[in-house]
Amino acid sequence: MANALAQPTEPVGRHQRRIRNYLLDRRFQLKYAAYFVCIAALLSSGLGAVLWRTSTMLIAQSQELVRLGQAVVDEGHKVSRVVEMNIVKEYGDNPELLAAFKDGDGQYAQTLILQQSELERQAAALRAQHLTAAYVLGIALGLFVLFVGIAGILVTHRVAGPIHKMRRQIVEVAEGHLHPGGSLRRGDELVEFFEAFEVMVQRLRERQEHEIAMLDVCIEHLAATASEAELVPLRELRGDMRATLDS
């Protein structure tokens, strides 16, 4: 019986989900979707904090290199001036030595300036990349949290769908309407529980059909001795029981 009920009996087109129907049980689905979102937000915040700290440390190190490079350039200028003053003082009668020193010192100073400019350029590029990465990371993590929230609604929908359907059938059974509720949609959860519920409804239906058959036998036996007026309550009871099966 359970295997038979597990097979879809309705056209596939009737099982198509609509966006408005994904929140069948708002309280249940939004509650657990909020749990998923909170967990994703905590993980994203932790990851973002680690990446931000690492990037900030890299920028601080690049700034320190720029500062040290500038200190080297400044110190080089001071040393050059001191050496030039000593050459003038000690070797004033040798202008070729002074000229050679100035030429070599100029090239060295130019090399330091170029290296310092390259360090500053790299530091500026690293700061720009830091800001860009921060924006991209923020957007990516925000989209990740949003995706987790939507996924939470979709996942809980697979549970809320069968529960919603069984709740509706329970109300119908309580009102006396014993008819199969159909099959679940592909991908829904709680399949075994739903099949057990369908088996219960089917057995209640079979039991009531058996009771109707026995009631028909009783009416037939009483028809020979009882008046039609006396049989009216039994016939009405039989009609009501039949109506719950046919409705």
N, C-alpha and C positions, 0 to 999 in steps of 0.2 A: 504493500500500500504506500509506504513512504517513498519507495523508488518511483512509483507511478506519479505521486504528487510532485516529485522533484523535477519532472520534465515540464518545460514551458508549454502551456496550452494556448497562449494568446499570441497574436501577431507581434512581431518584433517592433513594428511601428508604434504600438500602443505603449511600449516600455520606454520611449524616448523621454529623457529628463529635460525639464525646462529650468531655466535659471531661477525663476521664482519659486520652484518646488524644491530647491536644494536645502532650504531651511524648513524642514517639516516639523522639527521640534526645536524652536529657537533657543529655549533655555538650556537644553542639554547640549546642543551643538555649539552654541556660542560659548558656553562654559568651558568645554574641552578645547575648543579652538583658541580661547584666551589662554589656557594653560600652555598650549603649544607655542603661542606667540610670546608669552613671557619667557619661556625657556630659550627660544630662539633669540629674543632680545638680550637676555643675559649673556648667552654665548657670543653673540655678535659684539656686545659692548666689551666683553673681556678680550676678544680677538682684536677689536679696534684699538683698545687701550694699549695692548702689547705692541701692535704695529706703530701706533702713534709715538709711543715712548722710544721705540727703536729708531724711528725716523728722526725724532727730536735729538737723540744722542748723536746721530750721524751729522746733523746740522751743527750741533755744538762743537763736534770735533773739527768739522771743516772751518768753522769760525776761529777756532783755536789755531789751526794751521795758518790761516790768513794773518792772525795777529803775530804769530811767531815769525812768519815770513817778512812782515813789515818791520818787526824788531831787527831781523837780520839785515834788511836793507838799510835801516837807520844806523845800525852799528857799523855797517860797512862804510857808510859815508863818514862817520866819525873817525874810523881807523884811517881812511884815505886822507883825510885832512891832516891827521897827526903825522902820517908818513910823509906827506908832501911838505909839511912844515920842517920836518927833520932833514929832508933832502935839500931844501932851500938853505937851511942853516948850516948843514955839514958839507954839502957839495954845491954851493952856490956858483962855483966856478965851472961847473959841468952841466950846462943846459941840456945836453943830449940825454943825460940820465933822467932829468926832470921830465923831459918830453916823452921819453920811453915809458916812464912810470904813469904819466897822465894818460897816455894812449892805452896801456894795459888796464889801468884802473877804470877808464871809461867803458871799455868793452865788458869788464867784469860787472860794473854797475848796471850796464844795459841788460846783461844777462839776468841779474837779480830782479830788475824791474819787470822784465818779461815773465819770469817765473812767478813773481808776485801777482802780476795781472792775470796769469792763467789760474792761479789759486783763487783769486777773487771771482773770476768768471765761473769756475767750477762750483764755488760756494753759492753764487747767485742761482746757477742752474739747479743746484740741489734744493735750494729753498723753493724755487718754482715747482720742481717735481714734488716736493713735500706737500705743497698746497693742492696741486692737481691730484695727487694720490689721496689726500684727505677727502676731497670732494667725491672722487670716484668710489673710494671705500665707503663713504657715508651713503651714497646712492645704492651701491651694491648690497650693503647690509640692510638698508631699508627695504629694498626689493626682496631680499631673502626673507625678512620677517613677514612681509606681505604675502609672499609665496607660501610660507609655512602656515599663515592664518587661513589662506584659501584652501590649502591642502588639508588642514584640520577640518574645515567645513565639509569638504568632499569625502574625507574618510569617515567622519561621524555620520554623514548622510547615508552611508551604506549600512549603518546600524540603526539610525533613526527611521529609515524607510520601512524595514520589516516591523519595528516596534509600532510605528504609526498604523501600519496595515492591520496588525494583530489587535491593537487597541480598538480600531473601528469594528473588527469582527467580534470582539468580546462584547461590545455594546449591542451588536446585532443579535448575538446568541442570547444575551440577557433579555432582549425583546422577543425571543422565541423564533428568530429567523435562522434556521439551520441550513445554510448552503455554503459550498466551498468558496474560499476567498480568492482562488486563482493561484498564480505562481509569483515568486519574487523576480525582480529584475536581475539581469546578469551583473555579477559583481557584488551583490548584496551579501551582508553577513547574516549570522543567526539562521542559517539555512536549516540545520537540524532541528532547532527549536521551533521554527515555523512549520516544518514538516510534521513534528509531533503535535502541534496545535491543530493542523489540518486533519490529522488522523483522529484526534479527539472529536472534532466537529463531525467528521464522517461517521464515527461510531455512534455519536448521539443521534445522527440522522437515521442510521440503520435501526437503532433501538426504537426510535419513534415510528418508523415505518412498520416495525414488528408489532408495536402496540396498536397501531391503526388496523393492521390485519386482524389481530385478536379482537379488537373492538368490532370490526365488521362481522366476525363469527358470532360474537355475543348478540349483536343486533339481529342477525339472521335467525338465531335460535329463539330470541324473545319475540320476534315478529309473529310467530305462530300463536302465542298466548297473550301478549301485551297489546294494548291499543296503540294507535298511531300517536296519540297525544303523550302517552307514557314514553314513547321512543324518541320524542323530539329532543330532550336534553342530550341523549346519547348521540343523536345524529348531529346536533350542533357542536358537541365536543369533538366528534370525528371530523367535522368540517374545519374547525379551528386548528386541529392538529395537522390536517392536510395542508391548510393554507400556509402554515409556518415552513413547510417543506417546499412549497411551490413559489413562495414569494422571493 
